[in-house]
Amino acid sequence: MTACAWYRLFWIAISFFILVEPSSALSREANALNSIPEDNIKTLPLASEQSVSTFLPSGSAPGRGLAINIVYPQKPRYKDGAPIVIVVPGGDTADGLNFCLHAAQIGCLEIRMAFPGGGSGAFRSSGVNDYRGVKSQKALRDVLLFAAGKLQDFRNRTITDLIPIPLAQNNLGIVGWSNGGNIALITMEKYARQLGFIDWLVLYECPIGSLFFPPSLGSTDYFLLNNHYRQGSAATGHCLLDYRKLAWEADIKQNPGVYKKLGEADLPGVVYFDDNQNGKWDESTEFAFNYCVDHASTKTFKKFYPPDVTAAMERLKIFEKDAPQPAVVPPAPAATAKGKRKNRGASTPVSAAKSPIAAVEDKPAIYWPSIIATLNEAENYFQERDGSTSIPAISSLYPHLLVTIFASQADHLQTQPDHPHIILQYNAFIDSGAHWVRLNPESIYPAEMANMSRQNFAQNEPNSPINAEGITEYLEPEDILSDYVFVNAALAELADRKRANNLKSPLIEAIYQYSNGLPASPSNQTKPPQPNSDNKAK
């Protein structure tokens, strides 16, 4: 073959490589992508769970009393008995009976409850729902006292009379699921003298702080983020918002029909950030504040916005454009020299003293819609429902309390990327000198429960500061285990630490080894039954 032929053959081969190699590379990349498994959650097998239901007499629920359901394991976690956990459901509805944590799977006894007015069919608590107010707090107190053996049910039976397995009543704690954490904290502070037996507390992604329930910085139910919040400010203990563009549109309904389905008034008006300054709420681009609806305390349906937001409404006078204008009437005719009266022509307003919206010193008062709670009303409402103010007292009143705050990288309710509600409550416990607090369970506990490597899970040092800028590094991964498994890992750890009086970290293995009798299953694409989420805020 001549040199010229070899030359032509060389360039043909080069051309073939140039044309074929990119497509081969694309093909390999496509095959690699196809080999990536779909997102999945490892499903843990559930052993049989037994339960018994009863009514608990309570001044908060005159009549039948409180409907409670007790779920217990066949095999207690310890030889001498099962630790007791009271599960406080999220949201602000009264029913928590359909909420299951599956704590029996780790050898614990689980108590579920319906607040006054909650339940279904004949199995319903008497009384009226007060949206986690004073009556609900008394109800939770009574359930806790029953769990500790200090109260009897409607047939004069104690909890040990009802349950056929031994109980470790000296190892008792609370799981506050989402908004359930707020009422748990408030109840613990308010009734600390009666509830000093509480040993540990697990808080599941709790919206602690008045700006977080209902969500005022962004919600998974709402596609817009509140961009007027200053990222990272929650780490200082105060969430900073720029309220200068706060506005009010009276003749429009926010989420029409949602409240009617709940048997509540569908109140008009929206408080929002008027970013384009056109005086109209653009639902697709302008963030609107959510609110609570209550009528138990005010005897009429009202919107309750967080005190910080309400104070900004007052300060910026956002309702003034809707204020009734002073009436304008012609002056009385003046007397003339001939005894007649004549009109002087110019019209003047009625004096401020006679105006229906007058204030002292002849200054017009700020008009405040009757369907919006005033600042004083909002402060009173959230004082009974925001657990953040109870944390310092709890750290003092419960000197041996063990606390775990659970948080994952994608919160079930809040959407701000700096997870302000988590850093705020964690720092509040640290700053108030809590005995023992950590963010997320010791990694060995979810690892052993799921038969996985502990490297998959967060490992955070108890009672240690957290870098708010890198908050996601401290959070549990998504789509690996169901959230209730993480919470069970946290309460198993706390119950073990209480029993063994062992606060060392990190641990090489779980303090106590427990199996529900079933081997951990491999990963699959079937999600297990979840707790009834959190009855998310409206």
Sequence and secondary structure as in RCSB ss.txt:
>XXXX:A:sequence
MTACAWYRLFWIAISFFILVEPSSALSREANALNSIPEDNIKTLPLASEQSVSTFLPSGSAPGRGLAINIVYPQK
PRYKDGAPIVIVVPGGDTADGLNFCLHAAQIGCLEIRMAFPGGGSGAFRSSGVNDYRGVKSQKALRDVLLFAAGK
LQDFRNRTITDLIPIPLAQNNLGIVGWSNGGNIALITMEKYARQLGFIDWLVLYECPIGSLFFPPSLGSTDYFLL
NNHYRQGSAATGHCLLDYRKLAWEADIKQNPGVYKKLGEADLPGVVYFDDNQNGKWDESTEFAFNYCVDHASTKT
FKKFYPPDVTAAMERLKIFEKDAPQPAVVPPAPAATAKGKRKNRGASTPVSAAKSPIAAVEDKPAIYWPSIIATL
NEAENYFQERDGSTSIPAISSLYPHLLVTIFASQADHLQTQPDHPHIILQYNAFIDSGAHWVRLNPESIYPAEMA
NMSRQNFAQNEPNSPINAEGITEYLEPEDILSDYVFVNAALAELADRKRANNLKSPLIEAIYQYSNGLPASPSNQ
TKPPQPNSDNKAK
>XXXX:A:secstr
  HHHHHHHHHHHHHHHHHHHHHHHHHHHHHHHHTS    BB       EEEEEEE  TTSTTT EEEEEEE SS
 SBTTBEEEEEEE SSS SB TT    GGGGT EEEEEB TT EETTEE  S   SSSHHHHHHHHHHHHHHTTS
S  TTS  HHHH SS EEEEEEEEEEETTHHHHHHHHHHHTTTT TT  EEEEES   STTBTTBSSBBTTSS B
 TTB TTGGGGTS  B  TTEEEESS  SSTTHHHHTTS     EEEE TT SSS  TTTS B   EEE TTTSS
 EEE  HHHHHHHHHHTTTGGGS    EE    EE TTS EE  S  EE  GGG TTB GGG B     TTB  H
HHHHHHHHTT GGGGHHHHHHH TT EEEEE BSS SSB  TT HHHHHHHHHHHHTT SEEEES  THHHHHHH
T  GGGS    TT    GGGGGGGSB SSSB HHHHHHHHHHHHHHHHHHT   SS SS SS    SS     BS
       TT    
